[in-house]
Amino acid sequence: MLKLLERLLKDKVATEAITFDGEAMPYLPDGTKVTEDIIKSRLGRSLHVRHLDAGSCNACDFEMGALSNPIYDLHRYGIHFDASPRHADLLMVTGVVTRNLAEALKRSYEAMPEPRLVMACGDCAINGGEYGESYAIVGPAEKVVPVDIYVPGCPPKPSVMIAGLIAAADMLAERL
């Protein structure tokens, strides 16, 4: 923390450029990897995100908390979190879908206006992760709602989440 404060006082810049050396990159359903070219492209509009924790261990949620800090500064890209799915463009799902939350996930998706996107964030939301399926677990998010973009990792790093969110904003711009 002291090194960060020293650098901030010296450089007067807190945000960092996003780097992807050795990190798992987000990918689209067809397997296409999100590249830095997509990230560098300008957004045509802002992106409003509704996060739904469908039954996670909260590791993804902790990493999501870092998105708003001065290091990653998610708002500089025009991306904001909303409390209501009725105001959201993207439903960001973390965690394996439990039977208790499957209906909430489905209703949140249905409450979103068209065009709408769904992002499975983290290995649990993508493939069930460590939990798989059981009497209490439905499995990955795509068993309940259609998923448009996948952000791998356990948990995914904030920079990878930002790349996935910017790719989602580009996909949304194409659908309008």
CORLINWO-V30135 format. One record per residue. RES is the residue in three letters. NEAR is the number of other ideal C-beta (glycine too) atoms within 10 Angstrom. Layout:
BEGIN
((RES:NEAR) (RES:NEAR))
END
This chain:
BEGIN
((MET:5) (LEU:6) (LYS:7) (LEU:12) (LEU:10) (GLU:10) (ARG:13) (LEU:12) (LEU:8) (LYS:8) (ASP:8) (LYS:7) (VAL:9) (ALA:14) (THR:11) (GLU:13) (ALA:5) (ILE:18) (THR:9) (PHE:17) (ASP:4) (GLY:5) (GLU:15) (ALA:15) (MET:18) (PRO:28) (TYR:17) (LEU:15) (PRO:12) (ASP:5) (GLY:7) (THR:11) (LYS:13) (VAL:22) (THR:12) (GLU:12) (ASP:7) (ILE:16) (ILE:18) (LYS:9) (SER:13) (ARG:8) (LEU:14) (GLY:12) (ARG:11) (SER:13) (LEU:23) (HIS:19) (VAL:21) (ARG:22) (HIS:19) (LEU:23) (ASP:16) (ALA:25) (GLY:22) (SER:23) (CYS:18) (ASN:13) (ALA:16) (CYS:26) (ASP:16) (PHE:12) (GLU:21) (MET:23) (GLY:11) (ALA:14) (LEU:20) (SER:14) (ASN:12) (PRO:11) (ILE:13) (TYR:21) (ASP:14) (LEU:21) (HIS:12) (ARG:9) (TYR:19) (GLY:15) (ILE:21) (HIS:15) (PHE:17) (ASP:14) (ALA:9) (SER:11) (PRO:19) (ARG:11) (HIS:13) (ALA:24) (ASP:25) (LEU:26) (LEU:24) (MET:27) (VAL:32) (THR:28) (GLY:25) (VAL:29) (VAL:30) (THR:18) (ARG:12) (ASN:12) (LEU:19) (ALA:19) (GLU:10) (ALA:14) (LEU:22) (LYS:13) (ARG:10) (SER:22) (TYR:19) (GLU:10) (ALA:15) (MET:21) (PRO:10) (GLU:6) (PRO:13) (ARG:20) (LEU:22) (VAL:24) (MET:25) (ALA:29) (CYS:30) (GLY:29) (ASP:22) (CYS:29) (ALA:32) (ILE:22) (ASN:17) (GLY:19) (GLY:17) (GLU:9) (TYR:20) (GLY:12) (GLU:13) (SER:12) (TYR:5) (ALA:11) (ILE:20) (VAL:20) (GLY:20) (PRO:24) (ALA:32) (GLU:18) (LYS:13) (VAL:20) (VAL:22) (PRO:11) (VAL:19) (ASP:21) (ILE:21) (TYR:25) (VAL:30) (PRO:19) (GLY:20) (CYS:14) (PRO:22) (PRO:28) (LYS:17) (PRO:20) (SER:21) (VAL:22) (MET:27) (ILE:22) (ALA:24) (GLY:27) (LEU:24) (ILE:23) (ALA:26) (ALA:25) (ALA:25) (ASP:17) (MET:19) (LEU:21) (ALA:15) (GLU:9) (ARG:11) (LEU:8))
END
